[in-house]
Amino acid sequence: MDEEGRPVIDPEAGKKTPAQGAATVVFAAASPLLDGIGGVYLKDCEVSVVDGEDRPLTADSIPAEVHPDSIDPEAARRLWELTEQMLAR
């Protein structure tokens, strides 16, 4: 929101209209381009690129690329095991 209470629409900075924000979810659910593909991150109606650069989250910059840690199979295994341990209590 700007100083006058109006929404700021700036898709390049991650600030989108509701329709723009929903477009990737609809793409994920309905696009034949993704048939048989799973386990990917999507951004702006495309498969996200992997980018290991750390970026701060600010009002003017919303990092939305896929960090390599988020697709690390060993990290996923550890998270799964920890989740199982916590649910078993």
N, C-alpha and C positions, 0 to 999 in steps of 0.2 A: 504494500500500500504506500502511496506517496503521502506527502504532507497534508493533502486535502482529502485523504481517505479513498482515493481511486486505486483500483488494482493496477499494478505494474506488470505489463505483459512484455516479456523479453525472452523468447525461447532459447536464444543463444546462451543466456545466463541461467537456464533451467526454470524460468518463470513463465508458465504457460497458461493458456485458457483451459477451462475444464475439458473442452473437446480435444485440445492438443494433448492434454495430460492423459486422457482416456484412449487416445489413438493406438498407443503401443500395446495396451491391454487387449484391445479389440484385434489388433494384428496378431498377437500371440494366440488368441483363441480361434481365429477364423482363417488365417492365411494358409493357403495350400503350399506356400513356399517353405513352411516349417513342418510339413508332414514328415514324420519319421525322425525329426530332430528334437532332442530334449536336452535338458541340463545346460542351457545357454542363458546368458543374460541379454536382455534386449534394451535398446535405447533408440528413441525416435524411429520406430518401426524398422529397425535393423538389428542384427546381432552386434552387441557391443564389442569394441576393441579392448584388448588387454593393455593396461597402462599402469606401470608401477610407480609413476611419479606421485609423491604425496602432495596433495593440494589442500589448503585450508578451506573450511566451509565458512563462507561469509555471505552477507546479504547480496553481494554482487556476483558471487561465484558459487555454484552448487556442483561440486564434482560428481560425475555420474558414470565415469568409465569403470571398467572391471579391474580391480586390483588383483595381481597374481595370487595373493593370499586367499582370495575368495574362491579360487578354482583349484587349490592345492589338494590333491587326493589324500595326502597324509593328514592335513589339517581337518579335512572332512571326516576321516576315520576317527581321529581323536574326539571331534565334536560328537559324533555318533555314539562312541563309547561313553563319553561323559553324560550325554543325554540318557542313555540306558541306565547308567548308575543312579542318576538323580530320580528317574521315574520308578526305580525299583524300591525306593525308600518308603 
